[in-house]
Amino acid sequence: MSVPDAAGAAFRHAILTERVGIGDSVSGMAATVRIPTTMRPLTGGEKQVAVEPGSLGDVIGALDSAHPGMRDRLLDEDGSLRKFVNVFVDDDDVRYLDGLDTTVGDNITVSIIPAVAGG
């Protein structure tokens, strides 16, 4: 059985604390949000962002707090998901789950996929 490296644990905690919505009380729990290329300027080029688990609405709120403009890109004026943005929790489209009330747990991946149209 291996003993966790204290320096590695401290580093991971520092990274999570620096990310969106992660504080000392979270104990390393995080979900991952995959950011599409078109939204990466809002995250400073980050492809993935760690967030505190909660509802999808909470995740979007945390993203917007750390990276202003994310909420506007994902939600319309009524606070609903924009028509041409697809959001998946793990591999499930949230429109067929509980929408913004969909639970995003620890170690879960949220993928933001902008719809592509054209002909």
WOUR-V531739 format. One record per backbone hydrogen bond with DSSP energy under -0.5 kcal/mol. NH is the residue of the N-H (numbers start at 0). CO is the residue of the C=O. Records with the same first field share a line. If there is no record, write none. Layout:
NH: CO / CO
This chain:
8: 4
9: 5
10: 6
11: 7
12: 8
13: 9
14: 10
15: 11
16: 12
17: 13
18: 14
19: 49
21: 18
22: 20
25: 22
26: 23
28: 25
30: 50
31: 107
32: 48
33: 31 / 109
34: 32 / 46
38: 35
39: 35 / 36
41: 38
42: 38 / 39
43: 40
44: 39
45: 42
48: 32
50: 30
53: 103
55: 101
56: 99
58: 54
59: 55
60: 56
61: 57
62: 58
63: 59
64: 60
65: 61
66: 62
69: 66
72: 68
73: 69
74: 70
75: 79
78: 75
81: 73
84: 81
85: 112
87: 110
88: 91
89: 87 / 108
91: 88
93: 86
95: 92
96: 93
98: 93
100: 97
101: 98
103: 53
104: 102
106: 29
107: 104
109: 31
110: 87 / 108
111: 33
112: 85 / 110
113: 111
114: 83
